[in-house]
Amino acid sequence: MNRLSCYFERISDFAVGLFLLFLGLALTVVSFTIIPVIGLVVAIPVLVLAISFLGAKRSKECALIAQGTKKIFSAKPVK
């Protein structure tokens, strides 16, 4: 896995989380106006799933790549 794959992994997690967040909020509004009980039964798991995608941690490979990149950029220049 390379840095570009890790970047797209974070972007895709954020995009899916954002989509699920808007879907969950829309279902919540619908549940209060049209179908109160069934709507909330569907909306709450969607909102929980959205939060889990938005707060997703990096994969182990991406964490190692990010750690290696930090070391490269924080290294002191040789005189």
Residue pairs with C-beta under 8 A, 6 or more apart in sequence:
1 59
1 61
1 62
1 65
2 65
3 65
3 69
5 62
6 58
6 59
6 61
6 62
6 65
6 66
9 58
9 59
9 62
10 58
10 62
13 53
13 54
13 56
14 53
14 54
16 53
17 50
17 51
17 52
17 53
17 54
17 56
18 50
18 54
19 50
20 46
20 47
20 49
20 50
20 53
21 47
21 50
21 51
21 54
23 46
23 50
24 43
24 44
24 46
24 47
24 49
24 50
25 47
27 39
27 42
27 43
27 46
28 39
28 40
28 43
28 47
30 39
30 43
31 37
31 38
31 39
31 40
31 42
31 43
32 39
57 63
58 66
